[in-house]
Amino acid sequence: MSMISASSQALHMARELFSEGGTLPAGLIPIELANSWERSRQVGLTPQSRRLHGGRPARQQRLDTLEENQQLIRHVTPEMQLLWQSLMDPRWTLLCMNRSGVIVHERNAESATAVELKTLVTGRGLSEMELGPTAPSCVLKEARPFTVSGSQHYLCELDRFFCAAAPIRTPDGQLVAALNVSGIDMQPSLWLQDRINFTAISIENRLYKDLQDCSLLHLHADPRLIGTPLEGIIAIDPDGYLLHANRSARSLLGLGLEEHSRLAISLEALLGSQGRRDFSNLQRFPGEVNEISLSCGRRIYARLQDPENSFGIVYRTTEPPHSTQEQEASPFNEASLDKAFDVSRRAFAGEVPILVQGETGTGKEVFAKSLHVSLAADRPFVAINCSAIPSNLIEAELFGYVEGAFTGGRKGGAMGKIEAANGGTLFLDEIGDMPMELQTRLLRVLQERKLTRLGDNRDVQLNIRLISASHRDLETLVRSDQFREDLFYRINGFRVVLPPVRDRLNIRGLIESLLSQLSPDEPKALSPETLGKLLAYNWPGNVRELQQALKVACILSGPEPEISTNHFSPDMQAKLTKVSGIGPTSQSPLRRREQETIRESLARNNGNISATASQLGISRTTLYKKMRE
């Protein structure tokens, strides 16, 4: 909504006359504001009413507000944090109000000096009846974005305020909140209303995650925009009908822009025959972005869902079981990982830095993201691969820069990835490959909990949890002066070493877990010979290599329920021919019987090597040797 050009003096005079029973000149303020002034006068408010300094809400009132609005707060918090990072000024405050006009979450500077801003806290009511017209009260009344400035407010005590607000709706169109930014003695920026609108859209997209008994299809014509606030989202019920679609999806699919009207179209009609085959691919590999055909012949990009992990390892977030039977049913498929995660989670909850080490492909980022999700799923998780950023760009990528800091920089500058993780988790992958000069600056940031963008002299305060990872032996790097000793001790609050696949005790359980994820609708099984070869192979690429091999086999096996060795890629088949496994062979009956006994024992123990070796009365080393013979 555009700013009104009427002078402040004219508004002052008109407001006084109006409060005394007069009428407003036509066109002086928007009709919605004029109606709000009328309602304010009817409930007894006058321009001289003092309502803003009514004091902070009682502690119990704040606690009740937090309790009653948990779901909304969970979704607005990370998006408000991102928006606040572009404000970070003691003269601004960022607020979210529920349908009743009560503040449920706020972001403001601790150094805020204006008394008026300090009263805008969780539990405080800002409805029209309390303060007259404001941007958020107009949004809650009209269900569209609003800007209100200076003397457009009915109360004189709000004359110093500028506020811009946008509505937040549920997927079915219910108005649930207003997102508002208010500044005192501030000149509004041209981009502010757009940023508020954009953030409100981001929050609405998050609300789709709370829908029950439906699948979410994320889509866009540009695959790079899937996973961003600009993506289209449609909710699909179990019968294959579209329940809801956000504005971006409706525009992309030609469904009309009545954003929250109920859809009456099936997925089958939307996609056509080729699209249905494409959709089956999406179901087979959830979380991956692939092309998909529409019934009109257009092709777009889509992702069915975003799984919690990409390697088939599901990390527990509750207390580990105590009985052997319960441990064998653990989603870890590995008791040692189950225990490691539980202890790590408790350390991470206490803000202890976590260092995850292990060979390439063992799932270090998966472990890190699972820790983050177990404690703060609604906060930012920013992963940085320290070995993948060019050395001449890594400082700008990590710390950000202001406009003009260097040739070729983005107009307006850019936020660094460390700053983007503020309020959440920073994951520094392959930190052992970080250049020494950057290690020094990172150490200072971790010690002082603040950073300075390149070319700037202002500090950005940080509140982050830290997880680092490396496949290299950092202690060896420290001894050879390739890694700072003081940085090593700063990041090594609690160390976890992830085992390679060849040392996993329950490789079979991991294989079955991956298969179930790769082919959820058409269960696949491995032939005994193939399973034996997979168990005997040493998997130098670890879980990543295993996952890729099984993915190819699932595709190439087509509708067949059983996967055999010839369904793997030629390269993988060549590797598997070098191991004999524990399947049927042309060896002596005694050797075949021994192999069958091992296979049967492994099956009874769900692939647990230790339990199988104990049951057979041999050592783990001997069992491994027999499996590889």
Protein Blocks (a to p, Z undefined) as FASTA:
>chain_A
ZZdfbdfklmmmmmmmmmnopacdehkacfklmmmmmmmmmnopafklcfklnopadfkl
mmmmmmmmmmmmmmmmmmmmmmmmmnopakbccddddfkopafbdcddfklmblklmmmc
ghiacbfklnopafklmmmmnopacddehjlpmblklmmpccdddddddfkopafbdcdd
ddehiacdfklmmmmmmmmmmmmmmmmmmpghiacddddfblklgoiakbccddddfkop
afbdcfklmmmnonojalkbccdddfklmnommlmmmmmmmmmmghiacddddfkopacd
ddfbdcfbfnopacdfbdcdfbfklmmmpmklpaklmmmmmmmmmmmmnopacddeddeh
ilpmmmmmmmmmmmmmmbccddddfklpcfklmmmmmnopaehkaghiaehiaadfklmm
goiacddehkllpcfklmmmmmmmmmnopacdehiabdcddddddddddfbdfklmmmno
pacfklmmmmmmbccddddfklpcblmlmmmmmmmmmmmmlccdddfklmmmmmmpgoln
lmmlmmmmmmmmmmmnmmafbdcfklpcfklmmmmmmpgbjadcfbdfklmmmmmmmmmm
mmmnnopaklmmmmnopafklmmmmmmZZ
